[in-house]
Every structure is written in structure tokens, then in C-alpha cells.
Amino acid sequence: MAKKQVIIDTDCGIDDAQAIMMALAAPNIQIVGVTCVFGNAAVENVCQNVLRVLSVCEREGIPVFRGSGGPLIGASNPVSDHFGTDGLGDVIEDKDPQWEEKIQSEHAVNAMIRLVTENQKQVSLVALGPLTNLALAVRLDPCFPQKLKDLYIMGGNIEGKGNVTLCAEFNFAMDPESAYIVLEEFLCPTYLASWEYSCRNSLTWDFYEQLISQDAPAASFMKMITSKCWAYSKEAMMNKRDVYFGPGFVSYDAYAMAACIDGSVVTERIECPVRVELQGSISRGMMALDRTNELKKSHSVFVMTKCDVVKFSQLLMESVRQPCKK
């Protein structure tokens, strides 16, 4: 059976690394390119992080492209230190001095357009960071979305509960205009893993300990990059997440990737139009679900609500212990 062609657009932090490794281990996935965007870290760090993940999994042949270093308009927001200042927990000391030579010279947005145009209706795009590269792609090529097979997004929220502002999720809050453009103009089948979806389908901390304790290079890598990161501290996250969702291990970006790899991982979803709010000091970047057709939009998206956590945990486990296919 032909493999599913995938472009991964990422702001590679720790959870992005987990999602990328999940795709690398999936026998039905062919990653045709990884495009980088600012978010969890500066885009230069994101590029280095992607190269590091590919090296650990012995997949350096996959092309990596540098993309947007800031939002579509306005001043850049300070990048988050949720996963450390470099995005991978600030534990990697042996930085590659030749990393820039390993990044493709073609800009990520141009590469995205080219790869999809060359393989129309065959490429799935998985967006794990701010949606700036995608918004630029549709501005440069208005037909870009209709050339995609489908789009998977980790981002947004469905209940007005934010994780970086009062009402907005991180990826959308970093570039609300781009999130707005993508959810208005990408008319291809679109599947969205929101912040609430990820948190409500969390795994146990016991599973996390099993995950990083596997006898394999990828597991050792995950153990290293999570070792000093407060986001992977059981005690810290239990205290932080109790407010809304209760304690649990959440690998945010992996939920969107799992849906791309195996659609049966998503057991319940809402199909409806959505819109990203751009105004307001409190609600800017928030995603609203239009369940009553007030917006009179012709395009709906699939908003994931429930996950088969057994299948999801299996995909995560395979990502760290099974040999990656070259």
C-alpha cells in the first residue's frame, strides 16, 4: 500500500519532537519535508532541534526548511520558555556548528508550495506550531489549500480557556492573524486537535516513565530532553493542570500527528465552522465554534473531542522503541 505523504510544519519543542518521532516510526508515513517556524523557540533553534531529532532516528535524508521567524503582522512576541529557551529543555551541549549547511536553501513556504504542487491531492500537512508559514503559502498561492489532501492542526481552543492568555491557546496566540487566515481560507478537509482535546485525553505519569525508560536511542533522547523541563515534572504539572483538567502526561502535538497516522485514534469529533477572534484585549486569538451557523460559512472543520488513548499510547511507545524505517 502506498505511503501517506506528509509535510510537518513545526516549532520544534519537546512535544513536537515526540510527534516527529511518531511519524518517523509509522510504517504508513513518508515525510517529504519538515518546515520550521518560530514558536517554542527562535526559528534558528527550531531548525537545529529538527535536525537533532532526525539524527537520533537516523533519518538525516529528510529535507529541512527554515521558515518564518515571527508572526504575519506586528512585533514578534517573546518565544515561550515552556520547553526551555532552546525548545528542547536546555540540556543539549554539543551543538552542531555546521547546522546551517544542513538546512535547505529554499524558504520553507516556497518548499511547501512546491512539494504540494508537485503532488497534488496527495500530501497531508501537519501543523504543530503557529500557522504563519501556512498563511504565507496561501497568500503566495491562493490555490495552495485545494492542492492539499488534508490538513491536521494542533492548536486553538474550544471553550475559551487559554494557556498563555486568558482565552487563547499558545499556537494561535503567537500569530492570531495567520490562524484566522488558515481557518477561513483552507477549504481542504481540516482536522483540529485543540488544547482541551489534548488535556482531556491525557496519559498517566506511569506511562510517561515507561516511555522514557525503553532501551532505545529515541527513548534515551526523550529522557534527556525532558530531564530538566518543568513541563515534564509530575508535581509541577499536577498543580498547574488541576484547575481545568486534572493531572496527567500530555504530549500536545502528538495528538494531531496520531490523527494523521491513524484516523481511528479519534473516536469522537464535532463538525462545524470555526473562526479565530482578532479583536479584544481578552479574547484575541481565541477560537470560536459556530454550532448554530451564525457565521453562514460554507466550510466546516473537524474538531476532535475524544481519543482512543490505548491506540494513542501505542503510537507513542512505537515512536521510541521500534527501529525507524530508512
Buried (B, 14 or more C-beta within 10 A) or exposed (E): EEEBBBBBBBBBBBBBBBBBBBBBBBEEBBBBBBBBBBBBBBBBBBBBBBBBBBBBBBBEEBBBBBBBBBBBEEEEBEBBBBBBBBBBBBEBEEEEEEBEEBBBEBBBBBBBBEBBEEBEEBBBBBBBBBBBBBBBBBBEBEEBBBBBBBBBBBBBBBEBBBBBBEBBBBBBBBBBBBBBBBBBBBBBBBBBBBBBBBBBBBBBBEBBEBBBEBEBBBBBBBBBBBEEBBBBBBEEBEEBBEEEBEBBBBBBBBBBBBBBBBEEBBEEBBEBBBBBBEEEEEBBBBBBBBEEEEEEBEEBBBBBBEBBBEBBBBBBBBBBBBEBBE
